[in-house]
Amino acid sequence: MTARRWDAAALVARGGGVAWHLTSPAALPLIRRHGLLSAEALVALFEVPAPEAALLLEANRAGFATLRHPLHGVVELRRQKMPDGALAGALAGSGTSPAAWRRHVNGHVFFWLDRRRVEGLRAADPARPQLALRIDLRLLLARHGDAARLTPMNTGAVRHPGHRRSLADWHAVGAYADPRGRPPVELAIPGAVPDVEGLLLDPWPQP
């Protein structure tokens, strides 16, 4: 039987036309001005010096990292669960180093295609204020579908070396074909997603 290719219509039908992005309410003013930015784009916008920027983007962020800028204010980069040992084992044979994998992940804006995944990520840090933005998946794919990639896992978390990872796990929309038959759970868009307000399914939230 031919594997489902997960084009835009199939993704919209499966999830009811909704994608979720989890953010801090404090980030809403910045998001309204600049859209959703990848960690790499935020580091560039906040003019983080090169040595510190490399650490933020290529080393594991075991905790939330705060960036400050006289014009843009304050923003946090979400913590990751990609320690060297587990990630190196998960990437074994893929041809990608842990630093290169983290840099690749940090170059994308992520959306969940399954609400349970959103709640799981929120539950990982229950004491932190977090807001789930409901995004119109149809519009998002219409604007960014050519560049978007689908993955069958949380690419920013590796619990043990058996959680194998490879850049081959990142599939173009319409060409998704996971060899293990797993459905896509994560949608990644490189760089930035501007004009988020025009993509929201709900009124613009208050910080």
C-alpha positions in Angstrom: 0.0 0.0 0.0 1.3 3.4 -0.9 2.3 5.6 2.1 0.2 8.7 2.6 2.1 11.7 1.2 0.6 14.3 3.5 0.0 17.2 1.2 -1.6 20.5 2.4 -5.2 19.2 2.0 -4.4 16.0 4.0 -2.8 18.0 6.8 -5.7 20.5 7.0 -8.2 17.6 7.1 -6.4 15.7 9.8 -5.9 18.5 12.2 -9.1 20.5 11.6 -7.1 23.3 9.8 -5.2 24.3 13.0 -1.5 24.5 13.8 -0.3 25.5 17.3 2.7 27.6 18.3 3.6 27.9 22.0 5.1 31.2 23.2 5.4 33.4 26.2 2.8 36.1 26.6 5.6 38.6 27.2 6.8 37.9 23.6 3.6 39.1 22.1 4.6 42.7 21.4 7.8 41.5 19.6 5.8 38.9 17.6 3.3 41.6 16.6 6.1 43.7 15.2 8.3 41.1 13.7 6.3 37.9 13.4 7.4 34.6 14.7 11.2 34.3 14.5 13.5 31.3 14.7 16.1 31.3 17.5 18.7 32.1 14.9 16.7 35.1 13.6 16.1 36.3 17.2 19.8 36.1 18.0 20.5 38.2 14.8 17.8 40.7 15.6 19.1 41.2 19.2 22.6 41.6 17.9 24.1 38.9 20.1 27.9 38.9 19.7 29.3 36.1 17.6 30.9 33.9 20.3 27.7 34.0 22.5 25.5 33.5 19.4 27.4 30.3 18.5 26.9 28.9 21.9 23.2 29.7 21.9 22.6 28.1 18.5 25.1 25.2 18.5 25.3 24.1 22.2 22.5 22.6 24.1 20.3 25.2 25.9 19.6 23.3 29.2 17.6 26.3 30.5 15.7 29.2 29.0 18.1 31.9 27.7 17.2 35.6 28.0 18.2 38.1 25.3 18.1 41.8 25.9 18.2 44.7 23.5 17.8 48.5 24.0 15.3 48.7 21.1 13.6 45.3 21.0 13.3 44.6 24.8 13.6 41.2 26.3 12.9 37.8 24.9 13.6 34.2 25.9 14.9 31.3 23.9 13.2 28.1 24.9 15.3 25.4 26.6 16.2 22.3 24.7 16.8 18.7 25.6 19.6 17.8 23.3 22.7 17.0 25.5 25.8 16.0 23.7 25.9 12.4 24.7 22.3 11.5 23.8 22.3 13.6 20.6 25.6 12.3 19.3 24.3 8.7 19.7 21.0 9.6 18.1 22.8 11.2 15.1 25.3 8.3 14.7 25.7 7.5 11.0 23.7 10.4 9.8 26.6 12.6 8.8 25.4 15.4 11.0 27.2 16.6 14.1 25.3 17.7 17.3 26.3 21.3 16.7 25.1 21.2 13.1 21.8 19.6 14.1 21.2 22.2 16.8 22.0 25.0 14.3 19.6 23.5 11.8 16.8 23.2 14.4 17.4 26.7 15.7 17.0 28.1 12.2 13.3 27.2 12.1 10.0 28.3 13.5 8.0 25.3 14.8 4.3 24.5 14.9 2.6 21.5 16.3 0.0 19.6 14.3 -1.3 17.7 17.3 -2.8 19.6 20.3 -1.6 16.9 22.7 1.9 17.7 21.8 1.3 21.4 22.7 0.0 20.4 26.1 2.9 18.1 26.7 5.4 20.9 26.0 3.4 23.2 28.2 3.4 20.6 31.0 7.2 20.3 30.8 7.4 23.9 32.3 4.1 24.3 34.3 5.3 27.2 36.3 6.1 29.4 33.3 3.3 31.5 31.6 2.8 30.1 28.2 0.3 30.8 25.4 -0.8 28.5 22.6 -1.4 30.5 19.4 -3.9 28.8 17.1 -2.8 29.3 13.5 -4.8 28.9 10.3 -2.9 25.9 8.8 -4.4 26.4 5.4 -3.2 30.0 5.2 0.2 29.1 6.7 0.8 26.5 4.1 -0.4 28.8 1.3 2.2 31.3 2.3 5.1 29.1 3.4 4.3 25.6 2.2 7.1 25.4 -0.4 9.7 26.0 2.3 8.0 24.1 5.1 9.2 20.8 6.4 7.3 18.1 8.3 8.9 15.8 10.9 7.6 12.8 12.8 9.1 13.8 16.2 10.0 16.7 18.5 13.3 17.6 16.8 14.4 19.7 19.8 14.4 16.9 22.3 16.4 13.7 22.5 16.0 11.6 25.7 18.4 8.8 24.8 20.7 7.7 21.9 17.9 5.4 20.6 15.9 8.4 19.5 17.5 8.3 16.1 17.7 11.6 14.2 18.7 12.5 10.7 18.1 15.4 8.3 16.3 12.8 6.2 13.5 13.0 8.8 12.6 16.5 7.5 10.2 16.1 4.6 8.7 18.6 2.1 4.9 19.0 2.3 3.5 16.4 -0.2 6.6 14.3 -0.1 6.4 13.1 3.5 7.1 9.4 3.7 8.3 8.2 7.1 9.7 4.7 6.8 8.1 3.7 10.1 4.7 5.0 9.1 4.6 7.7 11.7 2.4 10.7 10.9 3.8 14.2 10.9 3.6 16.0 14.2 5.8 19.0 13.7 5.8 21.7 11.0 9.0 23.7 10.6 9.4 26.9 8.6 12.9 28.4 8.1 13.7 31.9 9.3 10.5 33.7 10.2 6.7 33.8 9.8 5.7 37.5 9.4 2.2 38.9 9.8 1.2 36.4 12.4 -1.9 38.4 13.3 -3.3 37.6 9.9 -2.9 33.9 10.5 -4.5 33.7 13.9 -7.8 31.9 14.3 -8.6 33.8 17.5 -8.5 37.5 18.4 -5.0 38.8 19.1 -4.3 37.9 22.7 -3.3 40.4 25.4 0.1 40.0 27.0 
